[in-house]
Amino acid sequence: MAGVPGPRVIVGMDNSYGSLAALRFGVAEAARRGCELMLAHAVQGLVPHNSWPAERERARARMNANLYQSLGGPPPGLRICYAILEYIEPGPGLAGLATPNDLLVVGKRPSRRHLWWRPGTDTYCARHAPCPVVVVPPPALLDLVRTARRRRDLRRSLDQLTVTT
């Protein structure tokens, strides 16, 4: 098949803690497989046609900032490309971008009971992507902060959290 690109690791980015964890996993997996890493970001909403080049540059700058935040910069020896998906929901955009040779890595959506009827990007990709999908949960510390009602509960939870190195 001439039109199908080689194997890639595609990471969906949306500036959340879950996507930073997905980025770390995706970089490690791309280095392990020796394949290209593609960072994908979906730009939604109404953007005037003449401002799309500036919006693309902002999205690429955000993805580079995420690389520096989570890893301290792009890893040496890893080929990185960018995909900015325009006018599309993230789930269908990522699933449409992937081919059967790829690995799609997305962050897990935090549980929100008021959005139970609308599947998140992670659920959509797991159901519709033509390739294997890895859903990376957010850091455990973030769950502790979200669920702690008072400082005392947070302090108690932090004391119970074991750090593995």
DSSP file (Angstrom, degrees, kcal/mol; ACC not computed):
  #  RESIDUE AA STRUCTURE BP1 BP2  ACC     N-H-->O    O-->H-N    N-H-->O    O-->H-N    TCO  KAPPA ALPHA  PHI   PSI    X-CA   Y-CA   Z-CA
    1    1 A M    >         0   0    0      0, 0.0     3,-0.5     0, 0.0     0, 0.0   0.000 360.0 360.0 360.0 110.4    0.0    0.0    0.0
    2    2 A A  T 3   +     0   0    0      1,-0.2     0, 0.0     3,-0.0     0, 0.0   0.799 360.0  54.5 -75.2 -29.5    1.8    3.1   -1.3
    3    3 A G  T 3  S+     0   0    0      2,-0.1    -1,-0.2     0, 0.0     0, 0.0   0.569  85.7  92.9 -85.1  -7.9   -0.5    5.7    0.4
    4    4 A V  S <  S-     0   0    0     -3,-0.5    95,-0.0     1,-0.0     0, 0.0  -0.753  73.1-134.0 -90.9 123.9   -0.2    4.4    3.9
    5    5 A P        -     0   0    0      0, 0.0    96,-0.2     0, 0.0     3,-0.1  -0.230  30.8 -90.7 -69.6 164.8    2.6    6.0    6.0
    6    6 A G        -     0   0    0      1,-0.2    95,-0.1    95,-0.0    29,-0.0  -0.059  65.9 -60.3 -64.7 174.7    5.0    4.0    8.1
    7    7 A P        +     0   0    0      0, 0.0    29,-0.9     0, 0.0     2,-0.3  -0.336  63.8 176.0 -63.8 138.3    4.3    3.3   11.7
    8    8 A R  E     -a   36   0A   0     27,-0.2    95,-2.0    -3,-0.1     2,-0.6  -0.916  32.8-129.7-134.6 160.2    3.9    6.4   13.9
    9    9 A V  E     -ab  37 103A   0     27,-2.5    29,-3.0    -2,-0.3     2,-0.5  -0.979  28.3-161.3-109.9 116.6    3.0    7.1   17.5
   10   10 A I  E     -ab  38 104A   0     93,-2.9    95,-3.4    -2,-0.6     2,-0.5  -0.877   4.1-166.2-103.8 125.5    0.3    9.8   17.4
   11   11 A V  E     -ab  39 105A   0     27,-3.0    29,-2.9    -2,-0.5     2,-0.5  -0.954  14.3-139.9-114.9 123.3   -0.3   11.7   20.7
   12   12 A G  E     -a   40   0A   0     93,-2.3     2,-0.4    -2,-0.5    95,-0.3  -0.701  22.5-162.8 -81.1 127.1   -3.4   13.8   21.1
   13   13 A M        +     0   0    0     27,-3.2    29,-0.5    -2,-0.5    50,-0.1  -0.922  30.8 151.2-116.5 134.5   -2.6   17.1   22.9
   14   14 A D        -     0   0    0     -2,-0.4    -1,-0.1     2,-0.2     3,-0.1   0.181  66.0-102.6-143.9  19.3   -5.0   19.5   24.6
   15   15 A N  S    S+     0   0    0      1,-0.2     2,-0.2     2,-0.1    -2,-0.1   0.700  80.3 128.2  67.1  22.0   -2.9   21.2   27.3
   16   16 A S  S  > S-     0   0    0      1,-0.1     4,-1.6    91,-0.0    -1,-0.2  -0.607  74.2-111.5-100.5 167.5   -4.4   19.0   30.1
   17   17 A Y  H  > S+     0   0    0      1,-0.2     4,-2.0    -2,-0.2     5,-0.2   0.860 118.9  56.2 -64.9 -34.5   -2.5   17.0   32.7
   18   18 A G  H  > S+     0   0    0      1,-0.2     4,-2.2     2,-0.2    -1,-0.2   0.882 105.8  49.7 -64.0 -37.9   -3.7   13.8   31.0
   19   19 A S  H  > S+     0   0    0      2,-0.2     4,-2.2     1,-0.2    -1,-0.2   0.823 107.4  54.4 -73.3 -28.8   -2.3   14.9   27.7
   20   20 A L  H  X S+     0   0    0     -4,-1.6     4,-2.1     2,-0.2    -2,-0.2   0.901 110.1  46.9 -67.2 -39.6    1.1   15.6   29.3
   21   21 A A  H  X S+     0   0    0     -4,-2.0     4,-2.1     2,-0.2    -2,-0.2   0.896 112.3  50.6 -66.0 -39.1    1.1   12.1   30.8
   22   22 A A  H  X S+     0   0    0     -4,-2.2     4,-2.9     1,-0.2    -2,-0.2   0.877 107.9  53.8 -64.4 -37.5    0.1   10.8   27.3
   23   23 A L  H  X S+     0   0    0     -4,-2.2     4,-2.6     2,-0.2     5,-0.2   0.923 107.9  49.0 -63.2 -44.9    3.0   12.8   25.8
   24   24 A R  H  X S+     0   0    0     -4,-2.1     4,-1.9     1,-0.2    -1,-0.2   0.920 114.6  45.5 -61.2 -42.8    5.5   11.2   28.1
   25   25 A F  H  X S+     0   0    0     -4,-2.1     4,-2.3     1,-0.2    -2,-0.2   0.921 113.0  50.4 -65.4 -43.6    4.2    7.7   27.3
   26   26 A G  H  X S+     0   0    0     -4,-2.9     4,-2.6     1,-0.2    -2,-0.2   0.881 109.2  50.3 -64.2 -39.8    4.1    8.5   23.6
   27   27 A V  H  X S+     0   0    0     -4,-2.6     4,-2.2     2,-0.2    -1,-0.2   0.925 112.2  47.6 -64.3 -44.2    7.7    9.8   23.5
   28   28 A A  H  X S+     0   0    0     -4,-1.9     4,-2.1    -5,-0.2    -2,-0.2   0.900 114.0  47.3 -64.0 -40.1    9.0    6.7   25.3
   29   29 A E  H  X S+     0   0    0     -4,-2.3     4,-2.5     2,-0.2    -2,-0.2   0.890 110.9  50.4 -70.2 -39.6    7.0    4.4   23.0
   30   30 A A  H  X>S+     0   0    0     -4,-2.6     5,-1.7     2,-0.2     4,-1.6   0.891 112.2  48.1 -65.2 -38.7    8.2    6.1   19.9
   31   31 A A  H  <5S+     0   0    0     -4,-2.2    -2,-0.2     2,-0.2    -1,-0.2   0.894 112.1  49.6 -67.4 -39.0   11.8    5.9   21.1
   32   32 A R  H  <5S+     0   0    0     -4,-2.1    -2,-0.2     1,-0.2    -1,-0.2   0.905 117.6  39.4 -65.8 -41.4   11.3    2.2   21.9
   33   33 A R  H  <5S-     0   0    0     -4,-2.5    -1,-0.2    -5,-0.1    -2,-0.2   0.683 103.6-130.5 -81.6 -18.6    9.8    1.4   18.5
   34   34 A G  T  <5 +     0   0    0     -4,-1.6     2,-0.2     1,-0.2    -3,-0.2   0.875  63.7 125.3  70.0  37.8   12.2    3.7   16.6
   35   35 A C      < -     0   0    0     -5,-1.7    44,-0.2    -6,-0.2    -1,-0.2  -0.670  65.8 -74.4-123.2 177.8    9.4    5.4   14.7
   36   36 A E  E     -a    8   0A   0    -29,-0.9   -27,-2.5    -2,-0.2     2,-0.5  -0.421  36.7-140.9 -74.4 144.0    8.1    8.9   14.1
   37   37 A L  E     -ac   9  80A   0     42,-2.9    44,-2.5   -29,-0.2     2,-0.5  -0.932  14.9-165.3-105.7 126.0    6.2   10.8   16.8
   38   38 A M  E     -ac  10  81A   0    -29,-3.0   -27,-3.0    -2,-0.5     2,-0.6  -0.957   5.6-157.3-114.1 122.8    3.3   12.9   15.7
   39   39 A L  E     -ac  11  82A   0     42,-2.6    44,-2.6    -2,-0.5     2,-0.4  -0.876  16.1-167.6 -96.9 124.2    1.8   15.5   18.0
   40   40 A A  E     +ac  12  83A   0    -29,-2.9   -27,-3.2    -2,-0.6     2,-0.4  -0.927  11.3 178.5-119.8 137.8   -1.8   16.3   17.1
   41   41 A H  E     - c   0  84A   0     42,-2.3    44,-2.7    -2,-0.4     2,-0.5  -0.998  19.3-142.4-137.9 131.3   -3.9   19.2   18.4
   42   42 A A  E     - c   0  85A   0    -29,-0.5     2,-0.6    -2,-0.4    44,-0.2  -0.837   8.9-155.1 -97.6 126.5   -7.5   20.0   17.3
   43   43 A V  E     - c   0  86A   0     42,-3.2    44,-1.3    -2,-0.5    45,-0.6  -0.900  21.6-178.9-100.2 116.5   -8.4   23.6   17.0
   44   44 A Q        +     0   0    0     -2,-0.6     2,-0.1    43,-0.2    45,-0.1  -0.610  32.1  47.7-109.8 170.9  -12.2   24.1   17.5
   45   45 A G  S    S-     0   0    0     -2,-0.2     2,-0.8     2,-0.0    42,-0.2  -0.213  95.5 -42.0  93.2 177.0  -14.4   27.1   17.4
   46   46 A L        +     0   0    0     -2,-0.1    -2,-0.1    41,-0.0    -1,-0.0  -0.730  57.9 171.4 -87.9 113.2  -14.9   29.9   15.0
   47   47 A V        -     0   0    0     -2,-0.8     5,-0.1    -4,-0.1    -2,-0.0  -0.988  38.5-112.2-119.7 125.4  -11.6   31.2   13.8
   48   48 A P    >   -     0   0    0      0, 0.0     3,-1.8     0, 0.0     4,-0.3  -0.272  27.1-120.2 -57.1 142.9  -11.6   33.8   11.0
   49   49 A H  G >  S+     0   0    0      1,-0.3     3,-1.2     2,-0.2    -2,-0.0   0.841 110.5  54.8 -55.9 -38.5  -10.1   32.4    7.8
   50   50 A N  G 3  S+     0   0    0      1,-0.2    -1,-0.3     2,-0.1     4,-0.2   0.634 104.5  55.0 -74.9 -11.5   -7.4   35.0    7.6
   51   51 A S  G <> S+     0   0    0     -3,-1.8     4,-2.1     1,-0.2    -1,-0.2   0.332  76.3  98.6-102.8   8.2   -6.1   34.2   11.1
   52   52 A W  H <> S+     0   0    0     -3,-1.2     4,-2.9    -4,-0.3     5,-0.2   0.906  78.6  55.5 -63.2 -41.4   -5.6   30.5   10.6
   53   53 A P  H  > S+     0   0    0      0, 0.0     4,-1.9     0, 0.0    -1,-0.2   0.920 110.9  45.3 -57.8 -40.6   -1.8   30.8   10.0
   54   54 A A  H  > S+     0   0    0     -4,-0.2     4,-2.2     2,-0.2    -2,-0.2   0.892 112.6  51.2 -67.7 -38.3   -1.4   32.6   13.4
   55   55 A E  H  X S+     0   0    0     -4,-2.1     4,-2.3     2,-0.2    -1,-0.2   0.891 108.6  51.7 -65.9 -39.3   -3.7   30.0   15.1
   56   56 A R  H  X S+     0   0    0     -4,-2.9     4,-2.5     2,-0.2    -1,-0.2   0.915 110.0  49.1 -61.6 -43.1   -1.6   27.2   13.7
   57   57 A E  H  X S+     0   0    0     -4,-1.9     4,-2.4    -5,-0.2    -2,-0.2   0.888 110.3  50.5 -65.3 -38.3    1.6   28.8   15.0
   58   58 A R  H  X S+     0   0    0     -4,-2.2     4,-2.3     2,-0.2    -1,-0.2   0.910 111.2  49.0 -64.1 -41.6    0.0   29.3   18.4
   59   59 A A  H  X S+     0   0    0     -4,-2.3     4,-2.1     2,-0.2    -2,-0.2   0.913 112.2  47.6 -64.8 -42.2   -1.0   25.6   18.5
   60   60 A R  H  X S+     0   0    0     -4,-2.5     4,-2.3     1,-0.2    -1,-0.2   0.900 111.1  51.3 -65.9 -39.7    2.5   24.5   17.5
   61   61 A A  H  X S+     0   0    0     -4,-2.4     4,-2.4     2,-0.2    -2,-0.2   0.886 109.2  51.2 -63.9 -38.4    4.0   26.7   20.1
   62   62 A R  H  X S+     0   0    0     -4,-2.3     4,-2.2     2,-0.2    -2,-0.2   0.901 109.7  49.7 -64.7 -40.4    1.7   25.2   22.8
   63   63 A M  H  X S+     0   0    0     -4,-2.1     4,-1.9     2,-0.2    -2,-0.2   0.902 111.5  48.4 -66.2 -39.5    2.7   21.7   21.7
   64   64 A N  H  X S+     0   0    0     -4,-2.3     4,-2.1     2,-0.2    -2,-0.2   0.900 110.0  52.4 -64.8 -40.1    6.4   22.7   21.9
   65   65 A A  H  X S+     0   0    0     -4,-2.4     4,-2.5     1,-0.2    -2,-0.2   0.895 107.8  51.8 -62.4 -39.0    5.8   24.2   25.4
   66   66 A N  H  X S+     0   0    0     -4,-2.2     4,-2.6     2,-0.2     5,-0.3   0.882 106.8  53.8 -64.0 -37.6    4.2   20.9   26.5
   67   67 A L  H  X>S+     0   0    0     -4,-1.9     4,-2.2     1,-0.2     6,-1.4   0.920 112.3  43.9 -60.6 -43.2    7.3   19.1   25.3
   68   68 A Y  H  X5S+     0   0    0     -4,-2.1     4,-1.1     4,-0.3    -2,-0.2   0.866 114.0  50.9 -71.0 -36.1    9.5   21.4   27.4
   69   69 A Q  H  <5S+     0   0    0     -4,-2.5    -2,-0.2    -5,-0.2    -1,-0.2   0.920 120.7  31.7 -66.8 -43.4    7.1   21.1   30.4
   70   70 A S  H  <5S+     0   0    0     -4,-2.6    -2,-0.2    -5,-0.2    -1,-0.2   0.799 139.4  13.5 -88.9 -28.3    6.9   17.4   30.4
   71   71 A L  H  <5S-     0   0    0     -4,-2.2    -3,-0.2    -5,-0.3    -2,-0.2   0.493  95.9-111.0-126.7  -6.8   10.3   16.3   29.2
   72   72 A G  S  <<S-     0   0    0     -4,-1.1    -4,-0.3    -5,-0.5    -3,-0.1   0.575  85.9 -30.3  82.4   8.7   12.6   19.4   29.2
   73   73 A G  S    S-     0   0    0     -6,-1.4    -8,-0.0    -7,-0.1    -9,-0.0  -0.672  97.1 -40.6 134.2 172.2   12.6   19.5   25.5
   74   74 A P        -     0   0    0      0, 0.0     3,-0.1     0, 0.0   -10,-0.0  -0.478  65.7-112.3 -69.2 135.8   12.5   17.3   22.5
   75   75 A P    >   -     0   0    0      0, 0.0     3,-1.2     0, 0.0     2,-0.1  -0.407  35.7-105.9 -68.0 142.6   14.4   14.1   22.9
   76   76 A P  T 3  S+     0   0    0      0, 0.0     3,-0.1     0, 0.0    -3,-0.0  -0.405 100.3  20.9 -69.1 143.7   17.5   13.7   20.7
   77   77 A G  T 3  S+     0   0    0      1,-0.2     2,-0.5    -2,-0.1     0, 0.0   0.496  93.5 117.3  81.8   3.9   17.2   11.3   17.8
   78   78 A L    <   -     0   0    0     -3,-1.2     2,-0.5   -42,-0.0    -1,-0.2  -0.916  60.8-137.2-109.1 124.6   13.4   11.3   17.7
   79   79 A R        -     0   0    0     -2,-0.5   -42,-2.9   -44,-0.2     2,-0.4  -0.690  25.6-170.0 -82.2 122.9   11.7   12.6   14.6
   80   80 A I  E     +c   37   0A   0     -2,-0.5     2,-0.3   -44,-0.2   -42,-0.2  -0.936   9.1 177.7-118.0 133.1    8.7   14.8   15.6
   81   81 A C  E     -c   38   0A   0    -44,-2.5   -42,-2.6    -2,-0.4     2,-0.4  -0.902  18.6-134.4-128.3 163.8    6.0   16.1   13.3
   82   82 A Y  E     -c   39   0A   0     -2,-0.3     2,-0.4   -44,-0.2   -42,-0.2  -0.897  11.5-167.9-121.5 144.3    2.9   18.2   14.1
   83   83 A A  E     -c   40   0A   0    -44,-2.6   -42,-2.3    -2,-0.4     2,-0.6  -0.980   3.0-166.9-131.6 121.0   -0.7   17.9   13.0
   84   84 A I  E     -c   41   0A   0     -2,-0.4     2,-0.6   -44,-0.2   -42,-0.2  -0.937  12.7-153.3-107.5 114.5   -3.1   20.7   13.6
   85   85 A L  E     -c   42   0A   0    -44,-2.7   -42,-3.2    -2,-0.6     3,-0.4  -0.782  13.7-154.3 -92.3 121.3   -6.7   19.5   13.0
   86   86 A E  E     -c   43   0A   0     -2,-0.6   -42,-0.1     1,-0.2     3,-0.1  -0.765  62.4  -3.6-104.5 141.1   -8.9   22.4   12.0
   87   87 A Y  S    S+     0   0    0    -44,-1.3     2,-0.3    -2,-0.4    -1,-0.2   0.805 104.6 107.8  57.6  36.5  -12.7   22.7   12.4
   88   88 A I  S    S-     0   0    0    -45,-0.6    -1,-0.2    -3,-0.4    -3,-0.1  -0.989  74.4-105.7-144.1 150.5  -13.1   19.2   13.9
   89   89 A E     >  -     0   0    0     -2,-0.3     4,-1.9     1,-0.1     5,-0.2  -0.441  37.5-119.6 -67.2 148.6  -13.8   17.6   17.2
   90   90 A P  H  > S+     0   0    0      0, 0.0     4,-2.8     0, 0.0     5,-0.3   0.900 106.4  53.5 -62.1 -42.6  -10.7   15.9   18.7
   91   91 A G  H  > S+     0   0    0      1,-0.2     4,-2.5     2,-0.2     5,-0.2   0.969 114.1  38.3 -60.3 -58.1  -12.1   12.4   18.7
   92   92 A P  H  > S+     0   0    0      0, 0.0     4,-2.1     0, 0.0    -1,-0.2   0.856 116.5  54.8 -61.7 -32.9  -13.1   12.1   15.1
   93   93 A G  H  X S+     0   0    0     -4,-1.9     4,-1.4     2,-0.2    -2,-0.2   0.936 111.8  41.5 -65.5 -46.4  -10.0   14.1   14.0
   94   94 A L  H  X S+     0   0    0     -4,-2.8     4,-1.5     2,-0.2    -1,-0.2   0.907 115.4  50.1 -68.4 -41.5   -7.5   11.7   15.8
   95   95 A A  H  < S+     0   0    0     -4,-2.5    -1,-0.2    -5,-0.3    -2,-0.2   0.872 112.6  48.0 -64.8 -35.4   -9.4    8.6   14.7
   96   96 A G  H  < S+     0   0    0     -4,-2.1    -1,-0.2    -5,-0.2    -2,-0.2   0.771 109.0  54.0 -74.3 -26.1   -9.4    9.9   11.1
   97   97 A L  H  < S+     0   0    0     -4,-1.4    -1,-0.2    -5,-0.2    -2,-0.2   0.791  94.7  86.4 -76.1 -29.4   -5.7   10.8   11.3
   98   98 A A     <  -     0   0    0     -4,-1.5     6,-0.0    -5,-0.1    33,-0.0  -0.398  58.6-162.1 -78.9 149.2   -4.6    7.3   12.4
   99   99 A T    >   -     0   0    0     -2,-0.1     3,-1.8   -91,-0.1   -91,-0.1  -0.764  40.3 -96.9-117.4 168.5   -3.9    4.4   10.1
  100  100 A P  T 3  S+     0   0    0      0, 0.0    -2,-0.0     0, 0.0   -96,-0.0   0.726 122.2  58.4 -61.1 -19.7   -3.7    0.7   11.0
  101  101 A N  T 3  S+     0   0    0    -96,-0.2   -93,-0.1    30,-0.1    30,-0.1   0.609  95.2  86.6 -82.1 -11.5    0.1    0.9   11.3
  102  102 A D    <   -     0   0    0     -3,-1.8     2,-0.4   -95,-0.2   -93,-0.2  -0.248  67.3-138.2 -88.7 170.3    0.0    3.6   14.0
  103  103 A L  E     -b    9   0A   0    -95,-2.0   -93,-2.9    28,-0.1     2,-0.5  -0.998  19.5-152.4-123.6 124.9   -0.4    3.7   17.8
  104  104 A L  E     -bd  10 133A   0     28,-2.5    30,-3.0    -2,-0.4     2,-0.5  -0.868  10.1-169.2-102.7 127.0   -2.7    6.4   19.1
  105  105 A V  E     +bd  11 134A   0    -95,-3.4   -93,-2.3    -2,-0.5     2,-0.3  -0.970  12.8 165.5-119.9 123.2   -2.0    7.7   22.6
  106  106 A V  E     - d   0 135A   0     28,-2.5    30,-2.8    -2,-0.5     2,-0.2  -0.934  35.1-110.9-133.1 157.0   -4.6    9.9   24.4
  107  107 A G  E     - d   0 136A   0    -95,-0.3     2,-0.3    -2,-0.3    15,-0.2  -0.599  38.9-105.1 -84.5 149.4   -5.1   11.1   27.9
  108  108 A K        -     0   0    0     28,-2.8   -90,-0.1    -2,-0.2    -1,-0.1  -0.538  32.8-119.9 -75.5 136.6   -8.0    9.9   30.0
  109  109 A R        -     0   0    0     -2,-0.3    -1,-0.1     1,-0.1     3,-0.1  -0.565  31.7-110.6 -74.0 135.7  -10.8   12.3   30.4
  110  110 A P        -     0   0    0      0, 0.0     2,-0.3     0, 0.0    -1,-0.1  -0.348  42.0 -94.1 -64.4 150.3  -11.5   13.2   34.1
  111  111 A S        +     0   0    0     -3,-0.0     2,-0.4     2,-0.0     5,-0.0  -0.493  48.2 173.6 -70.0 124.4  -14.8   11.8   35.4
  112  112 A R    >   -     0   0    0     -2,-0.3     3,-1.5     1,-0.1    -1,-0.0  -0.944  19.3-162.0-133.3 112.1  -17.5   14.4   35.1
  113  113 A R  G >  S+     0   0    0     -2,-0.4     3,-1.2     1,-0.3     4,-0.1   0.796  88.7  61.0 -67.0 -27.7  -21.0   13.1   36.0
  114  114 A H  G 3  S+     0   0    0      1,-0.3    -1,-0.3     2,-0.1     3,-0.2   0.601 105.5  49.1 -77.7  -7.7  -22.8   16.0   34.3
  115  115 A L  G X  S+     0   0    0     -3,-1.5     3,-1.2     1,-0.1    -1,-0.3  -0.008  71.1 121.9-113.6  28.3  -21.2   14.9   30.9
  116  116 A W  T <  S+     0   0    0     -3,-1.2    -1,-0.1     1,-0.3    -2,-0.1   0.754  71.0  55.7 -65.0 -24.1  -22.1   11.2   31.1
  117  117 A W  T 3  S+     0   0    0     -3,-0.2    -1,-0.3    -4,-0.1    -2,-0.1   0.641  98.5  67.9 -84.0 -14.0  -24.1   11.3   27.9
  118  118 A R  S <  S-     0   0    0     -3,-1.2    -1,-0.1     0, 0.0     2,-0.0  -0.911  81.5-136.5-112.0 112.5  -21.2   12.7   25.8
  119  119 A P        -     0   0    0      0, 0.0    -2,-0.1     0, 0.0    -3,-0.0  -0.364  21.8-126.8 -67.0 145.9  -18.3   10.4   25.2
  120  120 A G     >  -     0   0    0      1,-0.1     4,-2.5   -11,-0.1     5,-0.2  -0.186  29.8 -93.5 -81.2 178.9  -14.9   11.9   25.6
  121  121 A T  H  > S+     0   0    0      1,-0.2     4,-2.7     2,-0.2     5,-0.2   0.887 125.0  54.8 -61.4 -40.2  -12.0   11.9   23.1
  122  122 A D  H  > S+     0   0    0    -15,-0.2     4,-2.2     1,-0.2    -1,-0.2   0.926 111.0  43.8 -61.4 -45.2  -10.5    8.8   24.8
  123  123 A T  H  > S+     0   0    0      2,-0.2     4,-1.7     1,-0.2    -2,-0.2   0.917 113.9  50.4 -66.4 -43.6  -13.8    6.8   24.5
  124  124 A Y  H  X S+     0   0    0     -4,-2.5     4,-2.4     1,-0.2     5,-0.3   0.930 112.6  46.2 -61.1 -45.9  -14.3    7.9   20.9
  125  125 A C  H  X S+     0   0    0     -4,-2.7     4,-2.3     1,-0.2    -1,-0.2   0.906 110.1  53.2 -65.2 -41.2  -10.8    6.9   19.9
  126  126 A A  H  < S+     0   0    0     -4,-2.2    -1,-0.2    -5,-0.2    -2,-0.2   0.842 116.9  39.4 -62.8 -32.1  -11.0    3.6   21.6
  127  127 A R  H  < S+     0   0    0     -4,-1.7    -2,-0.2    -5,-0.2    -1,-0.2   0.823 129.3  24.5 -85.1 -32.9  -14.2    2.8   19.8
  128  128 A H  H  < S+     0   0    0     -4,-2.4    -3,-0.2    -5,-0.2    -2,-0.2   0.587  85.9 108.7-116.4 -12.0  -13.5    4.2   16.3
  129  129 A A     <  -     0   0    0     -4,-2.3   -34,-0.1    -5,-0.3   -33,-0.1  -0.423  60.7-139.9 -72.5 143.8   -9.7    4.3   15.6
  130  130 A P  S    S+     0   0    0      0, 0.0    -1,-0.1     0, 0.0   -35,-0.0   0.378  82.8  52.6 -82.3   6.2   -8.4    1.8   13.1
  131  131 A C  S    S-     0   0    0    -30,-0.1   -28,-0.1     1,-0.1   -30,-0.1  -0.784 103.6 -68.6-132.0 172.3   -5.2    1.2   15.2
  132  132 A P        -     0   0    0      0, 0.0   -28,-2.5     0, 0.0     2,-0.4  -0.399  49.5-152.6 -62.8 143.4   -4.4    0.3   18.8
  133  133 A V  E     -d  104   0A   0    -30,-0.2     2,-0.5    -7,-0.1   -28,-0.2  -0.974   8.7-160.6-123.6 132.1   -5.2    3.0   21.3
  134  134 A V  E     -d  105   0A   0    -30,-3.0   -28,-2.5    -2,-0.4     2,-0.7  -0.962   5.8-159.8-111.2 123.4   -3.5    3.6   24.6
  135  135 A V  E     -d  106   0A   0     -2,-0.5   -28,-0.2   -30,-0.2   -30,-0.1  -0.917  10.4-157.5-105.0 114.6   -5.5    5.7   27.1
  136  136 A V  E     -d  107   0A   0    -30,-2.8   -28,-2.8    -2,-0.7  -114,-0.2  -0.799  11.1-134.3 -97.2 125.4   -3.1    7.2   29.7
  137  137 A P        -     0   0    0      0, 0.0     3,-0.1     0, 0.0   -28,-0.1  -0.378  27.8-102.0 -73.7 156.7   -4.6    8.2   33.1
  138  138 A P        -     0   0    0      0, 0.0  -120,-0.1     0, 0.0     5,-0.1  -0.268  57.1 -70.2 -69.4 166.0   -3.7   11.5   34.7
  139  139 A P    >>  -     0   0    0      0, 0.0     4,-1.1     0, 0.0     3,-0.7  -0.215  40.3-122.8 -58.2 148.2   -1.1   11.5   37.5
  140  140 A A  H 3> S+     0   0    0      1,-0.2     4,-1.8     2,-0.2     3,-0.2   0.834 109.9  62.3 -61.8 -34.1   -2.3   10.1   40.8
  141  141 A L  H 3> S+     0   0    0      1,-0.2     4,-2.1     2,-0.2    -1,-0.2   0.859  98.3  56.6 -61.7 -35.2   -1.6   13.3   42.6
  142  142 A L  H <> S+     0   0    0     -3,-0.7     4,-2.2     1,-0.2    -1,-0.2   0.884 104.9  51.4 -65.1 -38.4   -4.1   15.1   40.5
  143  143 A D  H  X S+     0   0    0     -4,-1.1     4,-2.2    -3,-0.2    -1,-0.2   0.889 108.7  52.1 -64.0 -38.6   -6.8   12.7   41.6
  144  144 A L  H  X S+     0   0    0     -4,-1.8     4,-1.6     1,-0.2    -2,-0.2   0.914 110.0  48.0 -63.9 -41.5   -5.9   13.3   45.2
  145  145 A V  H  < S+     0   0    0     -4,-2.1    -2,-0.2     1,-0.2    -1,-0.2   0.899 113.2  48.3 -66.3 -39.8   -6.2   17.1   44.7
  146  146 A R  H  < S+     0   0    0     -4,-2.2    -1,-0.2     1,-0.2    -2,-0.2   0.874 116.5  41.3 -68.1 -37.2   -9.6   16.7   43.0
  147  147 A T  H  < S+     0   0    0     -4,-2.2     2,-0.4    -5,-0.2    -1,-0.2   0.665  89.2  99.8 -89.6 -15.5  -11.1   14.4   45.6
  148  148 A A     <  -     0   0    0     -4,-1.6     3,-0.1    -5,-0.2     4,-0.0  -0.571  50.1-169.9 -74.2 127.4   -9.8   16.1   48.7
  149  149 A R        +     0   0    0     -2,-0.4     2,-0.3     1,-0.1    -1,-0.2   0.815  69.5  18.0 -86.3 -33.8  -12.5   18.3   50.3
  150  150 A R  S  > S-     0   0    0      1,-0.1     4,-2.1     0, 0.0     3,-0.2  -0.873  82.9-105.2-134.0 166.0  -10.3   20.0   52.9
  151  151 A R  H  > S+     0   0    0     -2,-0.3     4,-3.0     1,-0.2     5,-0.2   0.874 119.9  57.1 -59.6 -37.1   -6.6   20.6   53.4
  152  152 A R  H  > S+     0   0    0      1,-0.2     4,-2.3     2,-0.2    -1,-0.2   0.910 107.3  47.9 -62.1 -41.1   -6.6   18.0   56.2
  153  153 A D  H  > S+     0   0    0      2,-0.2     4,-2.4     1,-0.2    -1,-0.2   0.895 112.5  49.3 -65.2 -39.7   -8.0   15.4   53.7
  154  154 A L  H  X S+     0   0    0     -4,-2.1     4,-2.7     2,-0.2    -2,-0.2   0.924 111.1  48.8 -65.3 -43.7   -5.4   16.3   51.1
  155  155 A R  H  X S+     0   0    0     -4,-3.0     4,-2.0     1,-0.2    -2,-0.2   0.909 112.3  48.9 -62.4 -41.6   -2.5   16.1   53.7
  156  156 A R  H  X S+     0   0    0     -4,-2.3     4,-1.3    -5,-0.2    -1,-0.2   0.899 112.4  48.4 -65.0 -40.5   -3.8   12.7   54.9
  157  157 A S  H  X S+     0   0    0     -4,-2.4     4,-1.2     1,-0.2    -2,-0.2   0.890 110.0  51.5 -66.8 -39.6   -4.0   11.5   51.2
  158  158 A L  H  < S+     0   0    0     -4,-2.7    -1,-0.2     1,-0.2    -2,-0.2   0.871 106.8  54.0 -65.6 -35.5   -0.5   12.7   50.5
  159  159 A D  H  < S+     0   0    0     -4,-2.0    -1,-0.2     1,-0.2    -2,-0.2   0.837 110.4  47.4 -65.7 -31.5    0.9   10.9   53.5
  160  160 A Q  H  < S+     0   0    0     -4,-1.3     2,-0.3    -5,-0.1    -1,-0.2   0.689  90.0  99.0 -82.9 -18.6   -0.7    7.7   52.2
  161  161 A L     <  -     0   0    0     -4,-1.2     2,-0.5    -3,-0.2   -20,-0.0  -0.539  64.4-150.8 -71.7 126.0    0.6    8.1   48.6
  162  162 A T        -     0   0    0     -2,-0.3     2,-0.6     2,-0.0    -2,-0.1  -0.854   6.2-140.1-100.6 134.2    3.8    6.1   48.1
  163  163 A V        -     0   0    0     -2,-0.5     2,-0.5     2,-0.0    -2,-0.0  -0.819  15.1-159.1 -94.7 123.7    6.3    7.4   45.6
  164  164 A T              0   0    0     -2,-0.6    -2,-0.0     1,-0.1     0, 0.0  -0.875 360.0 360.0-104.3 134.2    7.8    4.7   43.4
  165  165 A T              0   0    0     -2,-0.5    -1,-0.1     0, 0.0    -2,-0.0   0.348 360.0 360.0-123.4 360.0   11.1    5.4   41.7
